[in-house]
Amino acid sequence: MMSLDVAVNLDELASIYRALGDPVRLRILQLLPVKPTVCEALYNVGELSDELGIPQPTVSHHLKILRQAGVIRFVKKCNSVYYYLDVKRLKGGWAELIDDVVLK
């Protein structure tokens, strides 16, 4: 029988991979920087919309899914919200997949 901790961990892990299971969201991840320190590399919703060629509400929806999965973070600057990758979470999700699922 699977413990509750492992089941919760698997649910969290599944949410990460569900979030990554869309080509638009993968493209967003390709565009986002790994640190919020370089302002020129940061994107807000409007800039991502322009870069991807899709409407802002669609971009916002994809960003919400990525945020809920914990793979991106945001910082508020100059009346806008800019997004960046949570590399630690992305790497942790990969390590969990290997250690807790594949090699179990």
C-alpha positions as CSV (number, residue, x, y, z in Angstrom):
1,M,0.0,0.0,0.0
2,M,1.3,3.5,-1.0
3,S,1.9,5.9,1.9
4,L,0.0,9.3,1.9
5,D,3.3,11.2,1.5
6,V,4.3,9.3,-1.6
7,A,0.8,9.7,-3.1
8,V,0.9,13.5,-2.5
9,N,4.4,13.6,-3.9
10,L,3.2,11.8,-7.0
11,D,0.3,14.2,-7.4
12,E,2.6,17.2,-7.2
13,L,5.0,15.5,-9.7
14,A,2.1,14.7,-12.1
15,S,1.0,18.4,-11.9
16,I,4.5,19.5,-13.1
17,Y,4.5,17.1,-16.0
18,R,0.9,18.0,-17.0
19,A,2.0,21.6,-17.0
20,L,4.9,20.7,-19.3
21,G,2.7,18.7,-21.6
22,D,1.7,21.5,-23.8
23,P,3.8,22.9,-26.7
24,V,2.9,26.5,-25.9
25,R,3.9,26.2,-22.3
26,L,7.2,24.6,-23.4
27,R,7.8,27.5,-25.7
28,I,7.1,29.9,-22.8
29,L,9.7,28.0,-20.7
30,Q,12.2,28.4,-23.6
31,L,11.7,32.2,-23.5
32,L,11.9,32.8,-19.8
33,P,15.2,33.6,-18.0
34,V,16.4,31.6,-15.0
35,K,16.9,34.6,-12.8
36,P,14.9,37.8,-12.4
37,T,18.0,40.0,-12.3
38,V,18.5,40.8,-16.0
39,C,15.6,43.1,-16.8
40,E,16.1,42.8,-20.6
41,A,15.6,39.0,-20.4
42,L,12.3,39.2,-18.5
43,Y,8.9,39.0,-20.2
44,N,5.5,40.2,-19.1
45,V,2.2,38.8,-20.4
46,G,2.1,41.4,-23.3
47,E,5.6,40.7,-24.4
48,L,5.1,36.9,-24.3
49,S,1.9,37.4,-26.3
50,D,3.7,39.3,-29.0
51,E,6.6,36.8,-29.0
52,L,4.3,33.8,-29.3
53,G,1.7,35.4,-31.5
54,I,-1.2,34.3,-29.3
55,P,-3.7,36.4,-27.4
56,Q,-2.9,37.8,-23.9
57,P,-5.7,35.9,-22.2
58,T,-4.3,32.6,-23.6
59,V,-0.8,33.5,-22.4
60,S,-2.2,34.3,-19.0
61,H,-4.0,31.0,-18.8
62,H,-0.7,29.1,-19.6
63,L,1.2,31.1,-17.1
64,K,-1.3,30.3,-14.4
65,I,-0.9,26.6,-15.1
66,L,2.9,26.9,-14.9
67,R,2.7,29.0,-11.7
68,Q,0.3,26.5,-10.1
69,A,2.8,23.7,-11.0
70,G,5.5,25.7,-9.4
71,V,7.8,25.8,-12.4
72,I,7.8,29.6,-12.8
73,R,7.9,32.5,-10.5
74,F,7.2,36.2,-10.9
75,V,8.4,39.6,-9.8
76,K,6.5,42.8,-9.9
77,K,8.5,45.7,-11.4
78,C,7.3,49.1,-12.8
79,N,3.6,48.3,-12.7
80,S,4.0,45.0,-14.5
81,V,4.6,41.4,-13.6
82,Y,7.6,39.6,-15.1
83,Y,8.1,35.9,-15.1
84,Y,11.2,33.6,-14.8
85,L,11.9,29.9,-14.4
86,D,12.1,28.1,-11.1
87,V,15.0,26.0,-12.1
88,K,15.3,24.3,-8.7
89,R,11.7,23.1,-9.0
90,L,12.2,21.9,-12.6
91,K,15.3,20.0,-11.6
92,G,13.7,18.6,-8.5
93,G,10.7,17.3,-10.5
94,W,13.1,15.5,-12.8
95,A,15.0,14.0,-9.9
96,E,11.8,12.9,-8.2
97,L,10.6,11.3,-11.4
98,I,13.8,9.2,-11.6
99,D,14.2,8.5,-7.9
100,D,10.6,8.0,-6.7
101,V,8.9,6.6,-9.8
102,V,11.4,5.0,-12.3
103,L,13.9,3.5,-9.9
104,K,11.4,2.5,-7.2
